[in-house]
Amino acid sequence: MLDRFKVPEDIAVRVPEATMRGAVENIFTALGMTDSYAAKCADVLIYADVRGIDSHGVSNMMRAYVAGLKGGHINPAPVMKRERDFPAAVAVDGDRGLGLGQGKELMELAIERAKTNGVAVVTAANSGHYGPSAYFAHLALEHDMIGVSMTAGGVQVAPTHGAEPLLGLNPIGIAAPSRNEPPFIFDASMSSVAGNKIHLLRRVGGKVLPGWITDADGAPIMEEADVPDRFLMLPLGGTREIGSHKGFGMAMLVEILCSALTGTGAGPHRRYGSAHYFMAYNIGAFTDVDSFKTDMDAYLRSILDCKPAPGESRVVYPGIPEHEAQIDRRANGIPYHPEVIEWFNGVMQQLEIESPFSLGKT
């Protein structure tokens, strides 16, 4: 995560992961979730925070989830239903549940089916926000599989040359195992910047970079600027001249696989909340697993050993920054902005739950 998104260390409140996990679970159960469902949801959020994916951790997302549960937009006790069931393909209705808790079960279903079928895909419609795509993709690693996860929800992104929001942020998560090197874990929205990172910028007083968003009229902002009150997200690449047509096309791909494929309509025509896609590749169905991991180690090491460009200190691959953040945060606690801790204290007081937090550093 870029430094501009981080909470300054001199004001950060460091919280042990177990403490935050307990608080999140208590809030969810107070709002009607079962203990097991709340634990699944908390797992995803804490994974994000521990690995430095702050845009999809508790700082941004808990407010939306609490509001959705209180307002009846999120079903705290969903009953998922399999609408179509083939050996290597399953389509599920999520019953307006929070995708955080549903996604793990659905990815595990894809993994189980891939054990006997080589590959498997599970889709979900009528679901809710599911957090970081990487979480679900990484579940395949311990099974010697490659995991893929995508989601489509909302419409915040303008197409290349467009001045209307017609696409979701539409992240793609992919995880591939290795033996000795940290695994490859890619997770990125198909917008130039994750939408939730704009909220992080507002919290820490940062500025947007050129090519991230538009102004109120839909024109790309091509200089560093404060976050405007009204804007659209730009597709990955920013402008046509630097490749936004590629991000635009990839965002459409996610809409097709997540939304159109689940029968909910795509983009501005999408119905029933968010739609998700989970896929597992059984490596042993294609090649020798040990050989694959040996090849992955060699490939990943060659990237780490790459000569850095002038002015740069090193080259890393997707998953390394998060791996390093995890080491730090498990040892020293997760850094939160004081405003986030204040919010937790306030909502827990409203729900009559004892808060474990103070504004002093832990």
C-alpha positions as a Python dict, from the first residue, in 0.01 Angstrom:
ca = {
    (1, 'M'): (0, 0, 0),
    (2, 'L'): (134, 343, -92),
    (3, 'D'): (251, 559, 197),
    (4, 'R'): (-9, 824, 113),
    (5, 'F'): (-283, 584, 229),
    (6, 'K'): (-120, 487, 558),
    (7, 'V'): (-210, 620, 900),
    (8, 'P'): (84, 829, 1029),
    (9, 'E'): (267, 623, 1290),
    (10, 'D'): (271, 909, 1540),
    (11, 'I'): (-109, 898, 1570),
    (12, 'A'): (-174, 531, 1488),
    (13, 'V'): (-344, 316, 1751),
    (14, 'R'): (-190, -33, 1730),
    (15, 'V'): (-442, -307, 1809),
    (16, 'P'): (-367, -681, 1838),
    (17, 'E'): (-545, -881, 1570),
    (18, 'A'): (-729, -1098, 1826),
    (19, 'T'): (-870, -788, 1997),
    (20, 'M'): (-1009, -644, 1675),
    (21, 'R'): (-1140, -983, 1566),
    (22, 'G'): (-1337, -1016, 1891),
    (23, 'A'): (-1485, -668, 1854),
    (24, 'V'): (-1596, -733, 1496),
    (25, 'E'): (-1755, -1067, 1586),
    (26, 'N'): (-1939, -910, 1880),
    (27, 'I'): (-2082, -634, 1660),
    (28, 'F'): (-2198, -880, 1396),
    (29, 'T'): (-2364, -1114, 1648),
    (30, 'A'): (-2535, -818, 1815),
    (31, 'L'): (-2684, -736, 1474),
    (32, 'G'): (-2829, -1083, 1425),
    (33, 'M'): (-2557, -1306, 1283),
    (34, 'T'): (-2485, -1651, 1423),
    (35, 'D'): (-2150, -1697, 1596),
    (36, 'S'): (-2013, -1907, 1309),
    (37, 'Y'): (-2126, -1665, 1037),
    (38, 'A'): (-1987, -1368, 1230),
    (39, 'A'): (-1654, -1549, 1268),
    (40, 'K'): (-1635, -1613, 893),
    (41, 'C'): (-1705, -1248, 820),
    (42, 'A'): (-1446, -1134, 1075),
    (43, 'D'): (-1184, -1367, 924),
    (44, 'V'): (-1201, -1182, 593),
    (45, 'L'): (-1178, -834, 746),
    (46, 'I'): (-890, -926, 975),
    (47, 'Y'): (-707, -1093, 684),
    (48, 'A'): (-729, -759, 504),
    (49, 'D'): (-605, -557, 800),
    (50, 'V'): (-322, -795, 892),
    (51, 'R'): (-194, -797, 535),
    (52, 'G'): (-210, -420, 492),
    (53, 'I'): (-516, -417, 266),
    (54, 'D'): (-661, -135, 474),
    (55, 'S'): (-906, -27, 204),
    (56, 'H'): (-1102, -349, 260),
    (57, 'G'): (-1054, -390, 633),
    (58, 'V'): (-1257, -269, 927),
    (59, 'S'): (-1162, 98, 888),
    (60, 'N'): (-1376, 147, 580),
    (61, 'M'): (-1609, -148, 561),
    (62, 'M'): (-1760, -195, 908),
    (63, 'R'): (-1961, 127, 881),
    (64, 'A'): (-2128, 12, 560),
    (65, 'Y'): (-2196, -334, 699),
    (66, 'V'): (-2344, -202, 1022),
    (67, 'A'): (-2564, 42, 830),
    (68, 'G'): (-2675, -234, 592),
    (69, 'L'): (-2759, -474, 874),
    (70, 'K'): (-2944, -208, 1071),
    (71, 'G'): (-3133, -89, 764),
    (72, 'G'): (-3239, -435, 653),
    (73, 'H'): (-3041, -422, 328),
    (74, 'I'): (-2814, -707, 443),
    (75, 'N'): (-2969, -1032, 564),
    (76, 'P'): (-2787, -1137, 885),
    (77, 'A'): (-2907, -1498, 856),
    (78, 'P'): (-2909, -1588, 485),
    (79, 'V'): (-2991, -1932, 352),
    (80, 'M'): (-2796, -1989, 32),
    (81, 'K'): (-2968, -2190, -239),
    (82, 'R'): (-2806, -2382, -524),
    (83, 'E'): (-2994, -2278, -836),
    (84, 'R'): (-2789, -2492, -1078),
    (85, 'D'): (-2554, -2776, -988),
    (86, 'F'): (-2320, -2952, -1231),
    (87, 'P'): (-2005, -3150, -1139),
    (88, 'A'): (-1769, -2859, -1213),
    (89, 'A'): (-2011, -2565, -1204),
    (90, 'V'): (-2250, -2444, -935),
    (91, 'A'): (-2470, -2133, -935),
    (92, 'V'): (-2590, -2006, -597),
    (93, 'D'): (-2841, -1747, -476),
    (94, 'G'): (-2699, -1563, -175),
    (95, 'D'): (-3029, -1455, -15),
    (96, 'R'): (-2895, -1099, 37),
    (97, 'G'): (-2628, -1220, 277),
    (98, 'L'): (-2295, -1053, 336),
    (99, 'G'): (-2047, -1193, 85),
    (100, 'L'): (-1773, -1195, 348),
    (101, 'G'): (-1919, -1498, 518),
    (102, 'Q'): (-2062, -1663, 209),
    (103, 'G'): (-1750, -1642, -6),
    (104, 'K'): (-1543, -1881, 204),
    (105, 'E'): (-1806, -2154, 181),
    (106, 'L'): (-1840, -2101, -194),
    (107, 'M'): (-1466, -2104, -262),
    (108, 'E'): (-1435, -2420, -54),
    (109, 'L'): (-1708, -2574, -269),
    (110, 'A'): (-1510, -2487, -584),
    (111, 'I'): (-1198, -2643, -429),
    (112, 'E'): (-1385, -2961, -336),
    (113, 'R'): (-1529, -2999, -685),
    (114, 'A'): (-1188, -2932, -845),
    (115, 'K'): (-1039, -3227, -654),
    (116, 'T'): (-1235, -3465, -874),
    (117, 'N'): (-1300, -3254, -1183),
    (118, 'G'): (-966, -3075, -1229),
    (119, 'V'): (-1129, -2732, -1236),
    (120, 'A'): (-1450, -2594, -1088),
    (121, 'V'): (-1641, -2266, -1087),
    (122, 'V'): (-1898, -2145, -836),
    (123, 'T'): (-2095, -1826, -893),
    (124, 'A'): (-2317, -1632, -655),
    (125, 'A'): (-2589, -1378, -723),
    (126, 'N'): (-2807, -1176, -483),
    (127, 'S'): (-2517, -1146, -240),
    (128, 'G'): (-2344, -858, -63),
    (129, 'H'): (-1997, -704, -52),
    (130, 'Y'): (-1730, -970, 4),
    (131, 'G'): (-1415, -776, 92),
    (132, 'P'): (-1073, -846, -63),
    (133, 'S'): (-1072, -1092, -353),
    (134, 'A'): (-732, -1221, -240),
    (135, 'Y'): (-882, -1380, 70),
    (136, 'F'): (-1093, -1624, -129),
    (137, 'A'): (-826, -1692, -391),
    (138, 'H'): (-568, -1773, -123),
    (139, 'L'): (-789, -2047, 26),
    (140, 'A'): (-686, -2269, -267),
    (141, 'L'): (-316, -2258, -181),
    (142, 'E'): (-317, -2519, 95),
    (143, 'H'): (-488, -2761, -143),
    (144, 'D'): (-215, -2727, -408),
    (145, 'M'): (-451, -2534, -630),
    (146, 'I'): (-461, -2200, -806),
    (147, 'G'): (-748, -1987, -683),
    (148, 'V'): (-935, -1715, -871),
    (149, 'S'): (-1201, -1486, -730),
    (150, 'M'): (-1384, -1187, -878),
    (151, 'T'): (-1674, -970, -773),
    (152, 'A'): (-1897, -706, -930),
    (153, 'G'): (-2100, -459, -730),
    (154, 'G'): (-2213, -100, -763),
    (155, 'V'): (-2133, 128, -1056),
    (156, 'Q'): (-1862, 383, -982),
    (157, 'V'): (-1629, 357, -1284),
    (158, 'A'): (-1665, 543, -1614),
    (159, 'P'): (-1571, 367, -1939),
    (160, 'T'): (-1282, 507, -2142),
    (161, 'H'): (-1396, 842, -2291),
    (162, 'G'): (-1720, 819, -2090),
    (163, 'A'): (-1873, 1058, -1838),
    (164, 'E'): (-2119, 819, -1672),
    (165, 'P'): (-2060, 537, -1421),
    (166, 'L'): (-2128, 209, -1603),
    (167, 'L'): (-1891, -36, -1431),
    (168, 'G'): (-1815, -163, -1085),
    (169, 'L'): (-1464, -155, -939),
    (170, 'N'): (-1460, -525, -1026),
    (171, 'P'): (-1148, -664, -855),
    (172, 'I'): (-972, -982, -958),
    (173, 'G'): (-788, -1201, -707),
    (174, 'I'): (-551, -1479, -813),
    (175, 'A'): (-330, -1695, -588),
    (176, 'A'): (-72, -1955, -693),
    (177, 'P'): (132, -2173, -454),
    (178, 'S'): (508, -2198, -426),
    (179, 'R'): (739, -2399, -202),
    (180, 'N'): (988, -2166, -34),
    (181, 'E'): (904, -1817, -160),
    (182, 'P'): (593, -1634, -39),
    (183, 'P'): (308, -1730, -273),
    (184, 'F'): (193, -1516, -563),
    (185, 'I'): (-125, -1341, -445),
    (186, 'F'): (-263, -1077, -679),
    (187, 'D'): (-562, -860, -592),
    (188, 'A'): (-653, -547, -783),
    (189, 'S'): (-960, -357, -888),
    (190, 'M'): (-1003, -280, -1255),
    (191, 'S'): (-1015, 89, -1168),
    (192, 'S'): (-699, 300, -1148),
    (193, 'V'): (-724, 296, -770),
    (194, 'A'): (-945, 101, -533),
    (195, 'G'): (-1252, 305, -449),
    (196, 'N'): (-1211, 254, -76),
    (197, 'K'): (-864, 405, -93),
    (198, 'I'): (-1028, 738, -172),
    (199, 'H'): (-1197, 711, 168),
    (200, 'L'): (-858, 639, 325),
    (201, 'L'): (-717, 951, 158),
    (202, 'R'): (-996, 1163, 300),
    (203, 'R'): (-929, 1022, 647),
    (204, 'V'): (-555, 1096, 640),
    (205, 'G'): (-580, 1419, 438),
    (206, 'G'): (-400, 1288, 129),
    (207, 'K'): (-430, 1385, -237),
    (208, 'V'): (-530, 1185, -544),
    (209, 'L'): (-271, 1120, -812),
    (210, 'P'): (-315, 1196, -1185),
    (211, 'G'): (-535, 950, -1372),
    (212, 'W'): (-719, 808, -1071),
    (213, 'I'): (-1054, 987, -1087),
    (214, 'T'): (-1254, 1241, -1285),
    (215, 'D'): (-1394, 1578, -1192),
    (216, 'A'): (-1768, 1633, -1153),
    (217, 'D'): (-1812, 1655, -1532),
    (218, 'G'): (-1628, 1330, -1604),
    (219, 'A'): (-1300, 1482, -1724),
    (220, 'P'): (-992, 1293, -1596),
    (221, 'I'): (-802, 1480, -1325),
    (222, 'M'): (-443, 1475, -1447),
    (223, 'E'): (-266, 1652, -1164),
    (224, 'E'): (-227, 1582, -794),
    (225, 'A'): (-534, 1723, -622),
    (226, 'D'): (-755, 1715, -316),
    (227, 'V'): (-1040, 1466, -331),
    (228, 'P'): (-1338, 1650, -486),
    (229, 'D'): (-1690, 1618, -350),
    (230, 'R'): (-1816, 1461, -674),
    (231, 'F'): (-1615, 1237, -904),
    (232, 'L'): (-1609, 912, -1099),
    (233, 'M'): (-1346, 642, -1085),
    (234, 'L'): (-1131, 591, -1395),
    (235, 'P'): (-1058, 245, -1536),
    (236, 'L'): (-717, 90, -1477),
    (237, 'G'): (-477, 292, -1691),
    (238, 'G'): (-651, 626, -1636),
    (239, 'T'): (-671, 753, -1994),
    (240, 'R'): (-671, 592, -2339),
    (241, 'E'): (-318, 719, -2405),
    (242, 'I'): (-178, 517, -2115),
    (243, 'G'): (-396, 210, -2148),
    (244, 'S'): (-734, 267, -1986),
    (245, 'H'): (-901, 69, -2265),
    (246, 'K'): (-732, -239, -2117),
    (247, 'G'): (-866, -177, -1768),
    (248, 'F'): (-1206, -96, -1918),
    (249, 'G'): (-1208, -425, -2108),
    (250, 'M'): (-1101, -622, -1801),
    (251, 'A'): (-1374, -455, -1594),
    (252, 'M'): (-1627, -561, -1857),
    (253, 'L'): (-1490, -916, -1839),
    (254, 'V'): (-1556, -925, -1465),
    (255, 'E'): (-1908, -789, -1521),
    (256, 'I'): (-1972, -1067, -1772),
    (257, 'L'): (-1835, -1351, -1557),
    (258, 'C'): (-1986, -1230, -1230),
    (259, 'S'): (-2307, -1056, -1332),
    (260, 'A'): (-2424, -1164, -1677),
    (261, 'L'): (-2324, -1526, -1610),
    (262, 'T'): (-2533, -1531, -1292),
    (263, 'G'): (-2838, -1390, -1470),
    (264, 'T'): (-2849, -1063, -1276),
    (265, 'G'): (-2768, -821, -1558),
    (266, 'A'): (-2438, -639, -1593),
    (267, 'G'): (-2318, -292, -1495),
    (268, 'P'): (-2604, -43, -1449),
    (269, 'H'): (-2851, -323, -1528),
    (270, 'R'): (-2725, -545, -1245),
    (271, 'R'): (-2997, -652, -1003),
    (272, 'Y'): (-2988, -801, -654),
    (273, 'G'): (-2671, -651, -506),
    (274, 'S'): (-2328, -800, -572),
    (275, 'A'): (-2235, -1103, -782),
    (276, 'H'): (-1927, -1320, -728),
    (277, 'Y'): (-1715, -1574, -915),
    (278, 'F'): (-1491, -1839, -756),
    (279, 'M'): (-1267, -2078, -950),
    (280, 'A'): (-1017, -2345, -847),
    (281, 'Y'): (-756, -2512, -1068),
    (282, 'N'): (-627, -2846, -940),
    (283, 'I'): (-260, -2823, -1037),
    (284, 'G'): (-223, -3201, -1028),
    (285, 'A'): (-474, -3229, -1311),
    (286, 'F'): (-235, -3039, -1540),
    (287, 'T'): (119, -3107, -1421),
    (288, 'D'): (327, -3250, -1137),
    (289, 'V'): (264, -3041, -825),
    (290, 'D'): (624, -3057, -698),
    (291, 'S'): (757, -2951, -1037),
    (292, 'F'): (508, -2665, -1047),
    (293, 'K'): (623, -2536, -708),
    (294, 'T'): (989, -2568, -809),
    (295, 'D'): (917, -2367, -1123),
    (296, 'M'): (722, -2108, -925),
    (297, 'D'): (1007, -2064, -677),
    (298, 'A'): (1254, -2012, -961),
    (299, 'Y'): (1026, -1763, -1134),
    (300, 'L'): (944, -1567, -819),
    (301, 'R'): (1309, -1558, -711),
    (302, 'S'): (1412, -1424, -1054),
    (303, 'I'): (1172, -1134, -1003),
    (304, 'L'): (1304, -1061, -654),
    (305, 'D'): (1660, -1075, -791),
    (306, 'C'): (1583, -842, -1082),
    (307, 'K'): (1813, -541, -1108),
    (308, 'P'): (1609, -238, -994),
    (309, 'A'): (1563, 62, -1220),
    (310, 'P'): (1751, 383, -1133),
    (311, 'G'): (1606, 542, -822),
    (312, 'E'): (1436, 222, -708),
    (313, 'S'): (1558, -2, -426),
    (314, 'R'): (1409, -338, -523),
    (315, 'V'): (1160, -532, -735),
    (316, 'V'): (875, -725, -573),
    (317, 'Y'): (588, -937, -703),
    (318, 'P'): (222, -937, -592),
    (319, 'G'): (198, -1078, -241),
    (320, 'I'): (536, -961, -109),
    (321, 'P'): (422, -624, 36),
    (322, 'E'): (128, -798, 204),
    (323, 'H'): (354, -1076, 335),
    (324, 'E'): (582, -815, 492),
    (325, 'A'): (289, -621, 638),
    (326, 'Q'): (160, -943, 794),
    (327, 'I'): (492, -1005, 968),
    (328, 'D'): (494, -651, 1111),
    (329, 'R'): (129, -637, 1213),
    (330, 'R'): (122, -977, 1376),
    (331, 'A'): (423, -873, 1584),
    (332, 'N'): (328, -512, 1658),
    (333, 'G'): (-47, -487, 1613),
    (334, 'I'): (-261, -339, 1336),
    (335, 'P'): (-233, 42, 1302),
    (336, 'Y'): (-569, 222, 1305),
    (337, 'H'): (-657, 589, 1276),
    (338, 'P'): (-791, 726, 1608),
    (339, 'E'): (-1115, 818, 1430),
    (340, 'V'): (-1171, 448, 1353),
    (341, 'I'): (-1129, 354, 1719),
    (342, 'E'): (-1368, 634, 1816),
    (343, 'W'): (-1624, 492, 1573),
    (344, 'F'): (-1590, 144, 1721),
    (345, 'N'): (-1633, 281, 2072),
    (346, 'G'): (-1945, 469, 1962),
    (347, 'V'): (-2116, 184, 1779),
    (348, 'M'): (-2035, -66, 2054),
    (349, 'Q'): (-2185, 169, 2310),
    (350, 'Q'): (-2501, 195, 2096),
    (351, 'L'): (-2520, -184, 2076),
    (352, 'E'): (-2449, -215, 2450),
    (353, 'I'): (-2129, -412, 2394),
    (354, 'E'): (-1821, -359, 2606),
    (355, 'S'): (-1546, -202, 2397),
    (356, 'P'): (-1188, -329, 2433),
    (357, 'F'): (-1041, -10, 2285),
    (358, 'S'): (-888, 306, 2419),
    (359, 'L'): (-719, 585, 2226),
    (360, 'G'): (-384, 520, 2390),
    (361, 'K'): (-139, 312, 2190),
    (362, 'T'): (-154, -59, 2272),
}
